[in-house]
Amino acid sequence: MWGIQLPQLLMPHISHVIFLSSIADLSVIGQKLLIMKKIILLFAALCPLAALAQGGHFVLKANVSGLKKPVTAYLYYFESGKSRLDSVKSATGNFEFSGDISGICSGRLTLDHTGVGLFKLGAKRDALPVLLEKGEIKVSAVDSISKGIFTGSAINDQNGLYLKTMSSTDKAIDALIAKSEAATPEQRKDQQFQKTMHLGFKSLAAEQEALQLKFITQHPDFYISYLTLVDVAGPIIDVDKIEPLYNKLSPNIRNSREALEFGKLIAMAKVTAVGTMAPDFTQNDTNDQPVKLSDFRGKYVLLDFWASWCGPCRAENPNVVKAYHQFKAKNFTVLSVSLDQPGKKDAWLAAIKADGLEWTQVSDLKFWNNAAAKQYGIRAIPQNFLIDPTGKIIGKNLTGEDLNKKLKEIFGS
């Protein structure tokens, strides 16, 4: 499981994978599932899609009937990578926003029924995802903007259809979140309870992905389908699963600027697919001496990308240490590449010592711009590649018991 992720093509992606270190985190991941289902498309279009929609002036008109007192509406949206916030107060339930945009932009329309202000409303705020595009967009609702219905906007119609498609998992996710949040301290410590919650969220995540894949297949000409595909792909692209869906997107979608960039990421993922030769590289070790990946030819090597600041990486390190000591006498070793930041060599060295990482460690201390990480298309850590003595990649992202099982297949127990 990957816990730290490089900001995606379009934004820090809504489907950040959350490291499960406690039952409290299970509640968080449940919330993540719910948020991803309901507002993934709110955040996914941080960069305007100029190829699909020309920029210009937008007007958003909202009518919410049944309000019993003056209410403030907030429109929070992203334009050219910058966030913008507008507000309108109304006693009639009519709210109008306008502005200039360079293409399709994502936003959220929120009603503050209590007068506490946008940033104090909490997680259960009354909000509606909206995709802003040139022209007039209308939304009508009764009592709550979250129940709003759009008219006059094709992109929001697509979004609405997507949300409707995903709604079948709503009740199950809500129930599981409620169960996790209502757990007593004793339950939170109970391993069986933790296991039940984890498996429940995992099952719902799989169900959710199946619905997403079906939506993409059924609507290849939707911009929303492209955003959904990016979400399903996540930071570590499964080429066999993602590329066929990408190729089925309509030419109008696939040839957009963003989709073309995503295509490059798919191509990069092919370079480090299982069965390919691991790209060679050279970086300095902890003593500032150059080390080549090809120096390890003749051995099985776990090429491990991590960083001292990465909690999930540090949590996975004991598994790597265990594997190293169990199989190092059988022609196996580890080569770790750290994505530590410039000027943070001391933190890198301290983490190596604290975690007992006895194998070769290299880094150029360039954070996400680490040359080897870029060469391997690394956009999330921890991430690893198992390389055979000939230099061929024979496994990817093997953690915990999966790593141990793979090494036993090679060397025996």
Buried (B, 14 or more C-beta within 10 A) or exposed (E): BBBBBBEBBBBEBBBBBBBBEEBEBBBBBBBBBBBBBBBBBBBBBBBBBBBBBEBEEBBBBBBBEEBEEEBBBBBBBBBEEEEBEBBBEBEEBBBEBEBEBBBBBBBBBBBBBEEEEBEEBEEEBBBBBBBBBBEBBBBBBBBBBBEBEBEBBBBBBBBBBBBEBBEEBEEBBEEBBEBBEEBEEEBBEBEEBBEBBBEBBEEBBEBBBEBBBEBBEEBBEBBBBBBBBBBBBBBBBBBEEBBEBBEBBBEEBBEBBBBEEBBEBBEBBEBBEEEEEBBEBBBBEBEEEEBEBEBBBEBBBBBBBBBBBBEBBBBBBEBBBEBBEBBBEEEBBBBBBBBBBEEBBEBBBEBBEEBEBEBBBBBBBBBBEBEBBBBBBBBBBBBBBBBBEEBEBBBBBBBBEEBBEBBEEBBEE
